Amino acid sequence: MKILLKTTYQIFLFVVLTAITQIGGIVYFISLLISKKWNKKLKFKTLIIFVSLYLVSTLLIVPLIAPVFGREKVKHSEKIKPTNYMTVLLNRNYIRPKLNELLSKTEKELNGTNIEIHYLDANFPFINKFPLLPHLSHNDGKKIDISLIYETKNGIITDKQKSISGYGLFENPKSNEYNQIEKCLKNGYFQYDFPKYLTLGKINNELVFSEKGTKKLIDKILKNQNLGKLFIEPHLKSRMNLKNNKIRYHGCRAVRHDDHIHIQLK
């Protein structure tokens, strides 16, 4: 029974680490083999081996292999940064080179403004159609989520966010705006506002949604010919008076998009 429980636990960890990071399960399996062969008594030996191997793999090995699968890391710059560096550590920051070009061109369009591009989940480094949970479509290197823009109560745009993860703090519909969220939830799509459980904590409660800042960011993104679609919740599209036909509704089977912007290549 003890062996069965241990094996079940190890399989569970393998599956979870693979689902979260793509490479974590394989690294864990290798760590178990090394730990078994290494006849040194050391507290947390397997954990130490795993963390060491994982960091080396994520920071050095994976970036070298990813181009074989047509992907590369999101290129950081003065205005392009991850909202949360866990995105990088979990290997969720890989995209196709054309998407890096799109982000770079958008950054140039934003020169002279204090608006930055803070990205959230993109894609894993390897294998098309490998799911990046909890997303439905982030599986081909063509997609990336971008944080909304916020400002102080005095109207000064800031690069800060309202949740640690960047997800889950919604800009809800006003009383006079169309409420797609309510419609989806009433129709049984219970997962639609699931990101509210993924904030990892609320911060900067004094900030408010920047309509002008987010609209300017979206307008600059829309200038890119390689852009295929942009998803944002219908009430925010109307509020910001966005008319471009590349702005689409993502459907009730996805999750709500009034805490982030989703963009993807053609």
Secondary structure by P-SEA (a helix, b strand, c coil): caaaaaaaaaaaaaaaaaaaccaaaaaaaaaaaaaaaccccccaaaaaaaaaaaaaaacccccccccccccccccccccbbbccccccccccccccaaaaaaaaaaaaaaccccbbbbbcccccccccccccccccccccccbbbbbbbbbccccccccccccccccccccccccccccaaaaaaaacccccccccccccccccccccccaaaaaaaaaaaacccccccccccaaaaaaacccccccccccccccccccccccccc
